[in-house]
């Protein structure tokens, strides 16, 4: 039996949609089941790997290019790399898919803007609405709704466990997880 292959779970959505929460829960689920995974959280990466970049369109594109290359490196080593990054424009997600190639999974973590604002514990939306944060996605910056994501998770309508189960099922269908563990204990169902 061949070893499971790696993948890149590219979670896109507005700030506050639940990308980091879902990413962390999926990572924990995979870890408990003995599968190698890593979370590449956009907020964390901006404090290190991409700390030299701002939020201009050019800097966003470079930020996401770097994240895609790191995710691809992990995938090539058999990891399931879970990238929780806003990636606001279709061109950003297309670039990431081209960098990663086979194994790229676009996941639209979808929640209405009002829900995202209500979840905003850092007060970023309020600051953006006051004009203190330029180019803020969903307020003063664009967000292109994914046209054909591989998976859509409506985080205002489904519980976290169901979101993780959907991702585990998708990874199992891709051959990244063994079929016999696709619905077993520790894998979201």
C-alpha positions, 0 to 999 in steps of 0.5 A, a space after each residue: 500500500 502506498 503512503 498517503 500523498 500531501 496536499 495544500 488546503 488553501 483557505 480563503 475568506 474574509 477576516 473573521 470568516 473562520 479560516 484559522 479556527 477551521 485550520 486549527 481544528 483540521 490540523 488537530 484532527 489530522 494530528 490525532 489520527 497520525 497524519 502529518 500536517 502543518 498550519 500556515 496562518 496568514 497572521 502568523 506568517 506576517 510576523 515573520 516570513 512576510 514581515 517586510 510586506 504591507 497590504 498594497 496589491 503588490 505586497 499582497 501578491 508577493 505575500 501569497 506567492 511566498 506562502 504558496 511556495 512554502 505550502 508546496 514544499 510541505 506538500 512535496 514532503 507528504 504533509 497536508 499544508 493548511 494555508 489560512 490566508 485571505 487571498 482576496 483576489 481570484 488572481 492570487 488564488 490562481 497563482 497559488 494553484 499554479 505554484 502548488 499544482 496537483 494537490 491544491 484544494 481551494 476552500 472558500 470559508 464563507 461567512 457574511 460580512 456582518 458575521 465577520 464583523 461581529 466576530 472581530 475581537 481585534 476591532 479591525 473592521 471598526 478601524 477600517 471603517 474609520 479609515 485607519 486601515 487602508 486596503 482592508 479586504 471587504 471594506 476598502 479593499 476587494 474580495 473576489 468571491 471564489 467562482 468554483 472552489 473545491 470546497 465551500 464551508 459556510 461557517 455561519 451555518 455549520 458547526 466546526 466539526 462538520 466543516 472538518 468532516 467535509 475537509 477530511 472527506 475531500 482529502 480521503 477522496 483525493 487519496 491523501 488519507 486512507 479510506 479506512 480512516 476517512 470517517 473514523 475516530 479523530 477524523 471529524 465524524 
